[in-house]
Amino acid sequence: MGRLSGVGAGGVGWRRANRWWLVVLVVALAALGALTWRSDAVQGWWASEPHRGHTADDEGWAQVGDVRARLAGTEVVDWLDDGYDGRVEAPDGYTLWAVDLSVRSDATPGPASAEEAYSACEVVLVDTSGRQFTAGASSLPGMPVTDSPVCTGAVSSRATQYVLTPDDAEPAEVRLVEPELLPDYWSLPVTAGSG
């Protein structure tokens, strides 16, 4: 019985004849895998962080979906009542800000679900240097817990949130971030009249 033409012992002839194509195939598959991984990573990052700010119109309202939000004002607060006949004050070197927000929707009220009842926006104060400070009781021990504004469904409310910043922070923007609406968020500028 004769040997097959072009095939040496153990198939070395075929591998030798096609070795460059094998290298090209391996490199192409590696590049395709890297591009797919990068695309998935970028899409995941984009969809899980606030990247697309909806800015306020001439009347101060920014809209994301059916919900409009407006910054009613920001002001420095000397102290807060802790709810137990005591006071909570900002430590030396820090300033406590009250951020007053209005949120409205033209959406038709539907049956309330447990998920909608607990949906609330995160309130973030951004200063002129780009630093971000999140509102909430965790920023200052003893500060009373306030309900975050609801930013989904049929809503009409006004809420005040408290933000602790270093004394050198100059507020430039207040962001409302609803995780279910990311990467979109409400971008509300802090103007001279709102502070």
C-alpha positions in Angstrom: 0.0 0.0 0.0 1.4 3.4 -0.9 1.6 6.6 1.0 -0.7 9.5 0.4 0.9 12.2 -1.6 2.1 15.3 0.3 1.7 13.8 3.7 4.9 13.0 5.5 5.3 10.9 8.6 2.8 12.2 11.2 1.2 14.8 8.9 4.2 17.2 9.1 3.8 18.1 5.4 0.3 19.5 5.9 1.2 21.5 8.9 4.3 22.8 7.3 2.4 23.8 4.2 -0.4 25.5 6.2 1.5 26.9 9.2 1.1 30.5 8.2 -2.6 30.1 7.7 -2.8 28.5 11.2 -0.9 31.5 12.7 -3.3 33.9 10.9 -6.3 31.9 12.1 -5.1 31.9 15.8 -4.4 35.7 15.7 -7.7 36.4 14.0 -9.6 34.4 16.7 -7.7 36.1 19.5 -8.5 39.6 18.0 -12.1 38.7 17.6 -12.3 37.5 21.2 -10.6 40.7 22.5 -12.9 43.0 20.5 -16.0 41.1 21.7 -14.8 41.3 25.3 -14.0 45.0 25.0 -17.3 45.7 23.4 -19.2 43.9 26.2 -17.1 45.6 28.9 -17.7 49.1 27.4 -21.5 48.4 27.0 -21.6 47.2 30.7 -19.7 50.2 31.9 -21.9 52.6 29.8 -25.2 51.2 31.0 -24.3 51.0 34.7 -23.0 54.6 35.2 -24.5 58.0 34.7 -23.1 59.2 31.3 -25.9 61.0 29.5 -27.1 64.1 31.4 -30.5 65.7 30.5 -30.0 69.4 31.2 -32.6 71.9 32.4 -34.7 74.0 30.1 -35.3 77.7 30.4 -37.7 77.2 33.3 -35.2 74.9 35.1 -36.8 71.6 34.4 -34.8 68.6 33.1 -36.7 65.6 31.8 -35.8 61.9 31.7 -38.6 59.7 30.3 -41.9 60.9 31.8 -40.3 62.5 34.8 -39.2 66.1 35.1 -37.0 67.5 37.9 -36.1 71.0 39.0 -33.6 72.3 41.5 -35.7 74.6 43.8 -32.6 75.8 45.7 -29.4 75.1 47.6 -28.4 76.7 50.8 -25.8 76.3 53.6 -27.3 74.8 56.7 -25.7 75.5 60.1 -27.2 72.5 61.9 -30.0 69.9 61.7 -32.3 68.6 64.4 -31.3 64.9 65.0 -34.9 64.0 66.0 -33.9 63.4 69.6 -33.8 67.0 70.9 -30.2 67.3 69.7 -28.3 69.1 66.9 -26.1 67.7 64.2 -23.5 70.2 62.9 -20.9 69.9 60.2 -17.4 69.2 61.6 -14.7 71.9 61.2 -13.6 72.2 57.6 -16.9 71.0 56.2 -20.1 72.6 55.0 -23.6 71.1 55.1 -25.8 71.9 52.1 -29.6 71.6 51.9 -30.6 70.7 48.3 -34.3 71.3 47.6 -35.8 69.4 44.6 -39.1 69.2 42.8 -40.0 66.1 40.9 -43.1 65.8 38.6 -44.5 63.3 36.1 -47.3 63.4 33.6 -47.5 59.6 33.7 -50.9 58.1 34.5 -51.0 56.4 37.9 -51.2 52.7 37.6 -51.4 49.9 40.1 -48.7 50.4 42.7 -46.1 47.7 42.8 -43.6 47.0 45.6 -40.7 47.7 43.2 -42.0 51.2 42.3 -42.6 52.0 46.0 -38.9 51.6 46.8 -37.6 53.3 43.7 -35.7 56.4 44.7 -33.1 58.6 43.0 -29.6 59.2 44.3 -28.9 62.8 44.8 -25.3 63.9 43.9 -23.8 67.4 44.3 -21.0 68.1 41.9 -18.7 71.0 42.6 -16.8 73.2 40.2 -13.7 70.9 40.4 -15.8 67.9 39.4 -15.8 66.3 42.8 -19.0 64.4 43.6 -20.7 64.3 47.0 -23.7 62.0 47.6 -26.6 63.1 49.8 -27.6 61.0 52.7 -27.3 60.2 56.4 -24.1 58.2 55.8 -22.1 61.3 55.1 -22.5 62.7 58.7 -23.0 60.6 61.8 -26.3 61.4 63.6 -27.8 63.2 60.6 -31.5 62.3 60.3 -32.5 60.0 57.5 -34.6 61.7 54.8 -36.5 60.0 52.0 -34.8 60.2 48.6 -37.0 61.6 45.9 -39.0 59.1 43.8 -38.1 59.5 40.2 -40.2 56.9 38.4 -43.9 56.4 37.7 -46.6 59.0 38.5 -45.0 61.4 41.0 -45.4 64.9 42.2 -43.2 65.7 45.2 -40.7 68.1 46.7 -37.8 66.7 48.7 -34.9 68.2 50.6 -31.6 66.3 50.8 -28.5 67.1 52.8 -25.0 66.9 51.5 -21.7 67.3 53.4 -18.8 68.8 51.4 -15.4 70.3 52.3 -15.5 74.1 52.9 -13.8 74.7 49.5 -16.4 73.0 47.5 -18.5 75.3 45.2 -21.7 73.6 44.0 -22.0 73.6 40.2 -24.6 70.9 39.5 -27.0 68.5 41.2 -27.6 65.2 39.6 -30.5 62.9 40.1 -29.6 59.3 39.3 -32.2 56.5 39.0 -30.4 53.1 38.5 -33.2 51.8 36.2 -32.8 54.8 33.8 -29.0 54.7 33.5 -27.0 55.9 31.6 -29.5 58.8 31.6 -29.7 61.2 34.6 -31.1 64.6 35.4 -28.5 67.4 35.3 -29.6 70.5 37.3 -27.2 73.5 37.3 -26.7 75.3 40.6 -27.1 79.0 39.7 -26.4 82.1 41.8 -30.1 82.4 42.5 -30.4 78.8 43.8 -27.7 79.0 46.4 
